[in-house]
């Protein structure tokens, strides 16, 4: 009799985790489709490189705003309701993008905040989901579960990129709208917790620039750098530099995202041995050196080889970064930490596609890679020396 409540709780937690992972797969499949085709689709509609960069910026800023508002949405509609709102917006964005006409419908689609310009998370989804996982998973298993969550997402992202290799460009927005509909069907079954409180304020007198804010600031630097080389723009750069078509680009990004997927369980295994922070930095730093080398390659094969090697390392900080952000704060602040540290990434990323578009338009094709790699190296160094002595929250005061 005593074990029944725990058994029921475990079954509910498992069902919640499976639903979240299924939603992640559906959503990132759509993001993978768009990561290959969005910039090419916009170019086919007559937008210049500068305009393409500007529209990617608008899409990322709107996505960041949607993510930052996730806590308020949950407070108003509940967890499931907020996720259903985001799914509906994703469907409408795809439909708006597909509509014929001038630039107005494209801008409206970008402003809805659910178009992923570079395969990264936009909309309210990731902040809500990661906090939900942190609620139901013990701290010592959090990195592992987040690795599974990101592993499934990365494979779905890779499959989306592969699908973009065979789906005509003009049909991609329709397929993206279909992913939004499928996402609604998945979230309908998500259990709504009875003790959810996303609106809990910070305790009076508490330091308002604590670990969450410092991590968000640093994650923003990393994302700012990554904005120069979002996947849509990588595809666009390879197309301009080497004349690669959408089919080839889809295969390349499929391979890149598959390598990233395999790196997630390796990151969880490694973090259990050397710690979350060391795993984040010691894998991220060499990947950024490789990023600087990509534009120096004289051939398409050479550039893709270095790019794939970079992807094999560059995403190992994702599950470890998410787990690190959750363990850096007490339980009651994790919802806020999830929203803030996730929202800052598309916000910072949004600034740079505009400048990357100018760089390509001015034939400075290697500059985005050098800026991205250099800023990311600075981020790695500051992150390591700034947080190397910090203990997870639940272990503080235990020696």
Secondary structure, DSSP 4 states (H G I P E B T S, - for coil): -HHHHHHHHHHHHHHHHHHHHHHHHHHHHHHHHHHHHHHHHHHHTT--HHHHHHHHHHHHHHHHHHHHTHHHHHHHHHHHHHHHHHHHHHHHHHHHHHS-SSHHHHHHHHHTS---SSSS--SSHHHHHHHHHHHHS-HHHHHHHHHHHHHHHHHHHHHHHHHHTTS-GGGHHHHHHHHHHHHHHHHTT----TT--TTPPPPTT--SSSHHHHHHHHHHHHHHHHGGG-HHHHHHHHHHHH---HHHHHHHHHHHHHHHHHHHHHHHHHHHHH-HHHHHHHHHHHHHHHHHHHTT-SSHHHHHHHHHHHHHHHTTHHHHHHHHHHHTS-GGGHHHHHHHHHHHHHHHHHHHHHHHHHHHHTT-TTHHHHHHHHHHHHHHHHHHHHHTTPPPGGGTT--
